[in-house]
Amino acid sequence: MVHTAFDLGHMLGVSVGGLILALMFQYYSGNPGAIPSPENPPAFVSSMNASYAVAIGIGLISLFSSLLRGGTRIQAASGRAPGSAH
């Protein structure tokens, strides 16, 4: 289960990062059909900076939500069915 969640998060992270990079490149290049490439250095650098800024923002939001959880640990299940005798 942990590996599945990790893989899913990794795939979504790469996909969202690529989408943000592509959208920002189109915005900064002024060409709606542009594909990110270093052939237009100002637009490419600006789109990379914007992508990093969005990633930092997402990371800070997740850090803040994790800090709101507090310091209590989650107890593992005992392996017994609810209501069963000890």
NUZA-483660 format. One record per residue: residue number from 0; residue in three letters; y, x, z of N, C-alpha, C in turn. Coordinates in steps of 0.02 Angstrom, whole numbers. Example, Ala and Ser with C-alpha at 12.3 -4.5 7.8 and 13.67 -1.06 7.14 Angstrom:
REM NUZA-483660
{0; ALA; {-284; 660; 390}; {-225; 615; 390}; {-165; 660; 390}}
{1; SER; {-112; 642; 354}; {-53; 684; 357}; {2; 645; 394}}
//
This chain:
REM NUZA-483660
{0; MET; {-59; 41; 0}; {0; 0; 0}; {63; 44; 0}}
{1; VAL; {61; 97; 39}; {119; 142; 42}; {130; 175; -25}}
{2; HIS; {77; 198; -58}; {84; 230; -123}; {109; 181; -176}}
{3; THR; {87; 120; -172}; {110; 69; -219}; {185; 57; -210}}
{4; ALA; {207; 51; -148}; {278; 40; -134}; {319; 101; -157}}
{5; PHE; {293; 161; -145}; {328; 222; -166}; {334; 224; -242}}
{6; ASP; {279; 211; -277}; {281; 212; -350}; {328; 160; -378}}
{7; LEU; {326; 100; -349}; {371; 47; -372}; {444; 67; -361}}
{8; GLY; {459; 94; -303}; {527; 116; -289}; {549; 172; -336}}
{9; HIS; {503; 217; -351}; {520; 272; -396}; {534; 246; -466}}
{10; MET; {492; 202; -491}; {502; 174; -558}; {567; 135; -562}}
{11; LEU; {581; 95; -511}; {642; 55; -511}; {704; 101; -506}}
{12; GLY; {699; 154; -466}; {755; 200; -459}; {771; 235; -524}}
{13; VAL; {721; 259; -558}; {732; 293; -622}; {759; 244; -674}}
{14; SER; {732; 184; -675}; {755; 134; -723}; {827; 112; -710}}
{15; VAL; {843; 99; -648}; {912; 78; -631}; {961; 136; -644}}
{16; GLY; {941; 198; -628}; {984; 255; -641}; {997; 264; -715}}
{17; GLY; {946; 256; -756}; {955; 260; -829}; {998; 205; -856}}
{18; LEU; {990; 145; -829}; {1032; 89; -850}; {1105; 100; -833}}
{19; ILE; {1117; 123; -772}; {1186; 137; -751}; {1217; 191; -794}}
{20; LEU; {1179; 245; -807}; {1204; 299; -850}; {1221; 274; -920}}
{21; ALA; {1177; 233; -949}; {1188; 207; -1016}; {1250; 161; -1018}}
{22; LEU; {1256; 117; -969}; {1313; 72; -968}; {1379; 109; -957}}
{23; MET; {1379; 158; -913}; {1439; 197; -901}; {1457; 240; -961}}
{24; PHE; {1407; 266; -996}; {1421; 306; -1056}; {1453; 262; -1110}}
{25; GLN; {1427; 202; -1118}; {1457; 156; -1167}; {1528; 139; -1148}}
{26; TYR; {1540; 131; -1083}; {1608; 114; -1060}; {1656; 172; -1072}}
{27; TYR; {1636; 233; -1052}; {1681; 290; -1058}; {1689; 315; -1130}}
{28; SER; {1638; 305; -1171}; {1645; 327; -1241}; {1683; 275; -1283}}
{29; GLY; {1686; 214; -1260}; {1719; 161; -1297}; {1677; 133; -1353}}
{30; ASN; {1614; 153; -1356}; {1569; 130; -1409}; {1513; 89; -1376}}
{31; PRO; {1511; 23; -1388}; {1461; -19; -1355}; {1389; -1; -1371}}
{32; GLY; {1376; 33; -1427}; {1308; 49; -1445}; {1290; 122; -1433}}
{33; ALA; {1333; 158; -1397}; {1323; 230; -1388}; {1263; 244; -1343}}
{34; ILE; {1227; 297; -1359}; {1170; 320; -1319}; {1193; 383; -1282}}
{35; PRO; {1180; 389; -1217}; {1202; 448; -1179}; {1178; 513; -1210}}
{36; SER; {1225; 557; -1224}; {1208; 623; -1251}; {1266; 670; -1236}}
{37; PRO; {1252; 735; -1232}; {1306; 783; -1219}; {1351; 797; -1279}}
{38; GLU; {1342; 760; -1333}; {1385; 769; -1392}; {1457; 747; -1379}}
{39; ASN; {1466; 703; -1330}; {1533; 682; -1309}; {1541; 703; -1235}}
{40; PRO; {1559; 766; -1223}; {1558; 792; -1154}; {1601; 754; -1104}}
{41; PRO; {1663; 733; -1120}; {1702; 697; -1070}; {1668; 631; -1048}}
{42; ALA; {1643; 594; -1096}; {1610; 530; -1080}; {1546; 542; -1042}}
{43; PHE; {1508; 594; -1061}; {1445; 608; -1027}; {1456; 629; -955}}
{44; VAL; {1504; 673; -943}; {1518; 696; -875}; {1545; 638; -833}}
{45; SER; {1588; 597; -861}; {1615; 540; -824}; {1560; 490; -807}}
{46; SER; {1514; 478; -853}; {1460; 431; -840}; {1411; 459; -789}}
{47; MET; {1399; 525; -790}; {1356; 555; -738}; {1389; 550; -669}}
{48; ASN; {1454; 563; -666}; {1490; 557; -602}; {1487; 486; -576}}
{49; ALA; {1496; 437; -620}; {1493; 367; -599}; {1423; 349; -576}}
{50; SER; {1371; 374; -610}; {1302; 360; -590}; {1288; 389; -521}}
{51; TYR; {1312; 451; -509}; {1302; 481; -443}; {1339; 442; -389}}
{52; ALA; {1399; 419; -405}; {1437; 380; -356}; {1400; 315; -338}}
{53; VAL; {1372; 282; -387}; {1334; 221; -374}; {1272; 237; -332}}
{54; ALA; {1237; 292; -347}; {1178; 312; -308}; {1196; 327; -236}}
{55; ILE; {1253; 361; -226}; {1275; 375; -158}; {1291; 310; -121}}
{56; GLY; {1323; 263; -156}; {1338; 199; -125}; {1275; 161; -104}}
{57; ILE; {1225; 161; -148}; {1162; 127; -131}; {1128; 162; -72}}
{58; GLY; {1131; 228; -71}; {1102; 266; -15}; {1137; 251; 50}}
{59; LEU; {1204; 247; 49}; {1241; 232; 110}; {1227; 161; 135}}
{60; ILE; {1219; 114; 89}; {1203; 46; 109}; {1134; 44; 143}}
{61; SER; {1086; 79; 114}; {1019; 80; 144}; {1020; 117; 211}}
{62; LEU; {1059; 170; 217}; {1065; 206; 281}; {1095; 161; 334}}
{63; PHE; {1148; 126; 316}; {1180; 80; 363}; {1133; 25; 385}}
{64; SER; {1096; -4; 338}; {1050; -58; 357}; {993; -32; 400}}
{65; SER; {973; 30; 390}; {921; 60; 432}; {948; 73; 502}}
{66; LEU; {1011; 95; 507}; {1040; 106; 573}; {1049; 41; 612}}
{67; LEU; {1060; -14; 577}; {1067; -79; 610}; {1002; -102; 643}}
{68; ARG; {945; -75; 618}; {880; -94; 645}; {873; -73; 717}}
{69; GLY; {904; -19; 736}; {900; 7; 804}; {845; 58; 811}}
{70; GLY; {834; 80; 873}; {786; 134; 885}; {717; 111; 905}}
{71; THR; {704; 46; 904}; {638; 22; 925}; {587; 35; 871}}
{72; ARG; {527; 52; 893}; {473; 65; 845}; {434; 0; 833}}
{73; ILE; {407; -5; 774}; {366; -63; 757}; {295; -48; 780}}
{74; GLN; {265; -94; 816}; {198; -85; 842}; {147; -99; 787}}
{75; ALA; {96; -57; 784}; {43; -67; 735}; {-3; -123; 758}}
{76; ALA; {-35; -155; 710}; {-81; -209; 726}; {-142; -181; 761}}
{77; SER; {-172; -220; 805}; {-229; -197; 843}; {-294; -202; 804}}
{78; GLY; {-295; -237; 749}; {-355; -244; 709}; {-396; -305; 728}}
{79; ARG; {-375; -340; 778}; {-409; -402; 799}; {-374; -462; 768}}
{80; ALA; {-413; -513; 757}; {-384; -575; 730}; {-344; -609; 785}}
{81; PRO; {-290; -642; 767}; {-250; -678; 818}; {-293; -730; 854}}
{82; GLY; {-286; -731; 920}; {-323; -779; 960}; {-395; -759; 977}}
{83; SER; {-418; -701; 955}; {-486; -681; 970}; {-490; -653; 1040}}
{84; ALA; {-550; -654; 1068}; {-561; -631; 1137}; {-558; -555; 1138}}
{85; HIS; {-539; -527; 1194}; {-534; -454; 1203}; {-602; -428; 1209}}
//
